[in-house]
């Protein structure tokens, strides 16, 4: 038997009745309404039960404010203070939860605010008087948060206009870029439409050293445009978007690494470069633009920064997918820096796992690279790092990769590794994390340790191979 359900409007009407007819306070009226419907066997799972209620009218404050906003537009009012107050209330209500935002969208609130944006853009003093514009954008950001389906062609038109007209208004630009970010999350069609609208042309002026705050917002937009997080589409265009954006921005982003000291800006730049470097030619391009030197310098200068070093390690690992770039990274002096990073952040699982993964990539099938790392004395540091995080499957797996890749073509290192107790550490990891046993056994095998290898397939072929 299907459960009985009611609409939000029905629930709100009963709450209002309890307030007006029975003189209950809003909280008491809501609790009484919930009891009434639950006693009738009605499922209230689809009902927003925590809407703030106006004690005088008995109506939800959000609904009431949206009605007032609509009336304001219908009457073509010019009371700026009243409009600012309405936007402030809607903004505060929509920040409370996703159901609040869904309810606001259901009542077309975003459409009304887009009309306000359009009106403001047409006023003579729009460029100088931006307080109302900022309030409207702030409210839109609250409504669109984790609700990108309501972003449409009109909204995109306003985004482009705002970016073109308000280049010297940091707050307007930042709020506009944040609105664009929210439209990209979990929505492949929006991302495709934004790219087709030639958004690159409108973003380019802000990819500069002039304003670090705005630059961080632009970088987030670039990263969100190459996401592949919409489960509703079978195939996305993340790679193609990354290719287009890399062609326009990746060299400039690399050059900007030398223009900032702020670790958060540097980390965002590295994260974005890594997101766009999806092809070998882009790895070469950033290498030729001086990326490796700049990244290693940033790591040396900010050895205590967790976020910067984590993003730097991820970027270097991505660039090392190109063999020539891999050699340049090692020749640039990454080995002693990596050793210091692990030693400094030994207790941080994320940094340690990123460092071990980076070592495994840089030493993969390159004996000279392995020797360079080994000569720094990093073997003992690696063993200690793996030993320090026995419960972390990722650290144990990445550690096994790093150890295997360092010794697989340099067996002369094995005795040194074994002297640090690596065999006991790996055997303990094998018991603790059975899902990565294969990786750990590979490291033990290449270290020359006794390991039981399981033959995965022992069947016989239907037809014999003729000799």
N, C-alpha and C positions, 0 to 999 in steps of 0.2 A: 504494500500500500504506500502510495507516494505521500511524502510529508507535506503538511499544509504550510504555505508560505504567504507572507503579506508584502506589500510594497513599503518602501521607505516613507512615502507620503502618508500611508495609513498609520504607520507607527507614530510619525510626527504629529498627526492630527489627534491621536489619543493622548499623547503627552500634553499637547496644547489644551485639550479638554480637561485633563486632570488639574492643570495649572489654573485655568480660567474658571471652570465650574466648581472645583473642589478646593480651591485656594491652597494648593500644594506648592512647595518650593520646587525649582527645576529638578534637582537631584531626586527628591522624593517622588516627583511625578514620573521620572524615567524608570525608577525601580518598580513603582506600582504598575506601570504599563508593561514592563518585562514580565512581571508575575502574572498579569492578566492573560497575556498571549501564551505564555508557557503553560498555564493551567488549561488552556484550550487545545494544547498539543501542537502549537504552531512553532515551526523552526525559525529562529531569529538569526541564523548564521549569516544571512545576507543583509542584515540591518546594521547601520552605524549607530551604536548605542551611546557613544561618547560625544555627540555633537553638543556644543555649548548652546544653552537655551536662553532666550531673552525672558527674564522673569515677569516683565509687564505684558508682553504679547503672547507668550507661550510658544513662539516660533523659533526654530533654529537660527542662531545668529548668522551663520553662513548663508542660508537661504534668504534671509531677510536682507542681508547686505547686497547679495546678487540682484535681488528685485529692485533695490534702491539704485544700484548701478545702471540697470536697464532703464529705469525711469529717468535717471540723470541724462542719459543719452537721448532718450525719446523727447525729452523736454528741451534738449539743446542747452542745458544749463552751462553757466560759465563760473560757477562757484568752485574755484580751484581748491580751497581748503577742504570743502566737503568731499570732493573727489579724492583728495589725498587721504582723507580719513577712511573712506570706503576701501581704497586699495590696501591700506595698512591692515584693516580687519581681515580682508580676504587672504592677504599674504600670511598673516599669523595663523589663520584657520587651516590653510593648505599645507603649512609646514608640519602639522600635527600627525598626519598619516596618509597613506595611499588612498584609503576610502574617502577621506575628506577631499582629496584632489580629484578623484573620480566623480564625486558628487558635483564638484564645481564645474568640471568639464561637461557633465551631463546637462547642466543648466546653461551651457554655452558661455561661461564666464570668459574663457580665453578669446572668444570672438568679440566680446564687448571691449576687452582691453586692447585687442588689435585695432579696433576702431579708434580708440583713444590715441594709440600710437600714430595712426594715420593722420589724425587731426593735429597732433602736436608737430608732426613733420611739416605740415603745411603752414604753421604759424610763423610770422616774420621773425620772432625772437627765439625760435627753436634752438638755434645754435648757442645762444647765451644763457637762456633760462632752461636748464635741463633737470630741475628737481622733480617735476611731474613725470618726465620721460624716464628718469631713473626709478621712480616708484612703480611705474607701469612695468618696466623690465624686471624689477625685483619680484613683483607679483607673478609675472609670467614664468620666471624661473621656478617659483614654488609650485605652480600648477603643472608645469611640464616635467617635473622631477619624477623619473621612473614612469612617465606617461607620454612616450614619444609619438603615439598614434595620432595625436591631435595636431601635430606639426604639418602644415600644408603649404601650398604654393604662395599664399598671401604672406604667411609668416616668413618664408624664405626671402620674399621680395623685400620685406622690411629689414631683415637681417643685413642684406647687401646694402640697402640704403643707409642704414645706421653706420655700418663700417666705413662707407665712403664719405659720409657727411661729418662725422664726429671724431676725426682722427686725433684731435688735440684734447678730447674729453676722456680721460682715462677710465672713469667709472662707467660711462655709457658703453665704451668699447668693451670693457671687461664683462659687464653684464650681458652684452650682446653675444660675446664669444661663449660665455657660460650657457646661454640659451641654446646656442648652436651645438655645444657639447651634449646637452641633454637630449636633443633631437636625434643624435647619432646613436646613443646607447640602445642596444637591443632592437635596432630597426634598420635592416638592410636597405629597404626601399628608400627611406629618408637619406641614407648615406649616398646612394646612387643618384638620387635627385639633386642633392647638394653638389656632388662632383660634376654632374651634367650642367649645372647652373654656373659653371666656371668660377667656383668659389676661390680658386687659387689666386685670381687677379685681385680679389678683395682682401685676401689675407696677407699677400706679399708685403705691403707697406709696414706691417707690424712685426715682421721677422727681421728685427734689427736690434742693435744694442741700446737704443734710445730709452726703452722702458721695460725693465725686467718683469714687472707685474703683468703687463699686457703680453709680453713674450711668453710667459708661462701659460697663459690662457690660450694663446695661439697654438703652442706646442701640444696642449691637451686636445685641441680640435684635430690636429694632424693625426695624433695617435688614435683618436676615436673613429676617424674616417677609415682606418685600416683594420678595425675590429671585425671579428667573424663570430658574433655572439647571438645572432637571431635564429632561433631554432625553427622558425616558421618557414624559412627558405632552404631549399635543398643545396643550392650553390650560391655563394656570395661573390663579391668582386674585390675582396680584401687585397689580394695580390696585385690586381690591376691598379687599384687605387694607390697602393704603396709604390708601384712602379711610376705612376704619374707624379705623385708628390715628391718622390725621391729625385726625379729628374729636375724638378723645380727648386727644391729646398735643401737637399742633403749636403751639398758643398757649403752653402751659406751657414747651415747649422753647425757644421764642423768648424768653420772659421770663427763662429761666435764663442766657441769653447775658450778661446784666448782673450775674450773681452770681459769676462765676468769672474768675480771672486766668490760670489754667493753660492754656497754648496747646493742649495735647492735648485737654483737655475741651472747649474752645471749638471746636476743629476737628471733634471728634466730634459736637457739637451741630449745627454747620453742615451736616455731611455727612448727618446724620439728618433735619434739616428739609428739605434738598433731596430726600432719598429719598421723603419723605411728601408734598411739595407737588406732587401730580400733577394737581391741578385748579385752575382759575382762582380759585375762591372761597377756596382755601387760600392762594394767593399774596396775595390781598387781606387775608386774616385775619392772616398774619404781618406784612404791611406795617403794618396798623393796630395791631399789638401792638408796633411799634417796632423791627422786625427790621433795617431798613436802617440806621438810626442806630447800632444796636448793632454790626452787622457792620463798618461803616465805621470805627467807633471802635476795634474790635478790630484791624482792619488797620493803622490809624495807630499804635496802641500797640505792635504786634508786626511792624513792617515787615520785620524780618530773618527771620521764621519762614517757612520754605518750606511746611510742611504747612498751617498756618493760612491763609496767603494763597491757596494752591491751592484749598482747600475753600471759602473765602469767594468766590472768583471763580466757582467752579462753582455755588454757591448763588445768587449775584446773577444769573448768566446764566439759571438756571432760573426765578427770580422775574420776570425781564424778559420772559418770555413773555406777561405781561399788560401791555398798553400803558400803563395808568395807573401801574402799579408801576414800569415802565421809566422813566417820566418822573420819578417820585419818587427813583429811584436816582441819576439824573444830577443832579437838583436838589439832592440830598443832598451832593454834592461828590465823587463817585467819580472824576472825570476826573484831578485832580492826584494822587490816591492811586494810581490805576492807573499813571500815568506813573512815579511813584516806585517802585512794585513792580517794573515792568519794568526800570527802571534798576538797582535793587538786585539783582535776580535774573537779570540778563542772561545769565549762563552756564548757568542752569537751564532745560533744554528744557521740562520739565513746567509750570513756572510761566509761562514765556513763552507757550507754546501756549494755556494756560488764559486768560491775560490778553488775548491777541489774539482769542480766541473771544468773550470777554466784550465787548470793544470792538465786534466785528462785530454782536453781538446788540443792544447798546445804541444803535448808530447806524443800525440797519436802518430805512430809510424815514422817518427823522426828521431833518430838516435842522438843527433847533435843537440836537439832541443832538450832531450832527457838529461844529457850530460850537463848542459848549462844549469838546469834546475838542481841536479844532484850536487853539483860543485858548490852550491850555496849552503848546503847542509839542510835542505828543506825536507829531506826524508824523515828526520826525527820529528819535525814540526807537523808533518802530515799524519804520522802515526799518533802523535799526541792529540791532534784534532779529532781523529776518528775515535780514539779512546775516550775523549771528553763528551761525546754525544752518543752513548750506547743505545739510547731509545729512539734516535732519529734514523728512520729507514733511508731517507734521502742522503744524509751525511755518510752512512755506511756504504750505500751503493756508489755515491760519487767518489768516496775514498778508495773503494775497490777499483773503480775505473782508473783513477789517477795512479795508484800503485801498479796496476797491471800495465798501463801504457808506458810507465817509466822503466819497468824492468824487462818488458817483453823482448826488446832488442838490445838490452844492456844487462845481460845476466851477471856481469861482474859486480853489479850493485847489490845482488841478492844477500850476500853475507852481512852487509851493512844494515840492510832493512831488517833482517832476522835478528840482529843484535839489539834492535830497539823493541823487540817483542811483538812485531807485526803479526806473527802467526797466531798467537793467542788472541789478539784483538779481532782478527778476521774470523777465527773459529767461534768466538763468542757472538759475533754479529750474525753468523750463519744460523746459530740456534735462536737468536732473538728475532731475526727477520727472515723467515723461510721464503718469502716472496722474491727476495733478491739473492737467493742461494747461488744461482748460476753465475752472477757477476762476481760474487765473493770467491767461488771455486776457481774461476778463471784467474783471479789475482793470486790465489794460493798455488795454483798449478805453475804459473810463470815465475813464482818465487822459488820453485823447486820443492815445495812442501808436499807432504803426502796428502792426497785428496782422493776421495772416492767419486769417480765420475760415473754417472748413470747413463746407460745407453737408452736413448729415448725410443728407438724403434728396433724391434728384434724379429720382425716378420720375415717372410720369404717372398720373393718376387714370383708372380704367376708364370712368368717366362724367364728362362735363363738367358743370360747374355752370352752370345757365342764368342769364344776367344779366337 
